[in-house]
């Protein structure tokens, strides 16, 4: 992730067969994730975040049939 002023820009490698993604965010490592976006591309700019706060993300991919993959490894982003 790339931190910004009240934002975090995320990008990831698109797995074969993925048609959409779910971006999960939490303010606590490995706990209480919520879906914050469902982009159709392998990137997302998460905006409107609090300054100087660490956010934790996981991504999943959905195939054309709507089957969701396992979550990615967790990544963190500290906003500026």
C-alpha positions in Angstrom: 0.0 0.0 0.0 1.0 3.6 -0.6 0.0 6.0 2.2 -1.3 9.4 1.5 -3.0 12.3 3.2 -6.2 10.6 4.6 -5.9 7.8 2.0 -4.2 4.4 1.1 -3.6 3.3 -2.4 -3.7 -0.5 -2.9 -2.8 -2.6 -5.8 -2.3 -6.4 -6.2 -1.5 -9.1 -8.7 -4.7 -10.3 -10.4 -5.2 -14.0 -10.3 -6.3 -15.9 -13.4 -10.1 -16.0 -13.7 -10.8 -13.0 -11.3 -13.6 -10.7 -12.4 -14.1 -8.5 -9.3 -12.4 -8.1 -5.9 -13.4 -7.4 -2.3 -11.3 -5.0 -0.3 -11.5 -5.6 3.4 -10.3 -3.0 6.0 -9.8 -3.0 9.7 -8.2 -0.7 12.3 -7.1 -3.7 14.3 -4.6 -6.3 13.0 -6.3 -9.6 12.0 -9.7 -8.6 13.5 -13.1 -7.1 12.6 -12.7 -6.6 8.8 -15.4 -4.9 6.8 -15.8 -4.7 3.0 -15.0 -1.2 1.9 -14.9 -1.6 -1.9 -15.6 -4.1 -4.7 -13.5 -2.9 -7.6 -13.5 -4.5 -11.0 -9.7 -3.9 -11.4 -6.7 -4.9 -9.3 -6.4 -1.6 -7.5 -8.3 0.7 -5.1 -7.6 4.1 -3.6 -9.2 4.1 -0.1 -10.0 7.7 0.8 -11.6 9.6 3.6 -9.4 8.0 6.3 -8.2 9.5 9.5 -4.7 11.1 9.5 -1.8 9.3 11.2 -3.8 6.1 11.6 -2.8 2.5 10.7 -5.3 0.6 8.6 -5.1 -3.1 7.8 -6.3 -4.7 4.5 -7.0 -8.0 3.0 -8.2 -8.7 -0.6 -10.2 -11.5 -2.1 -11.0 -12.3 -5.7 -14.4 -13.3 -7.1 -14.6 -15.4 -10.3 -17.4 -14.9 -13.0 -19.6 -17.3 -11.0 -19.4 -15.2 -7.9 -17.2 -17.6 -6.0 -14.9 -15.8 -3.5 -11.3 -16.8 -3.1 -9.5 -17.0 0.3 -8.3 -13.7 1.7 -4.8 -12.4 0.9 -2.2 -11.9 3.5 -2.8 -8.8 5.6 -1.0 -5.6 4.7 -0.9 -2.3 6.7 -0.9 1.3 5.7 -0.2 4.3 8.0 -1.9 7.4 6.7 0.0 10.7 6.7 
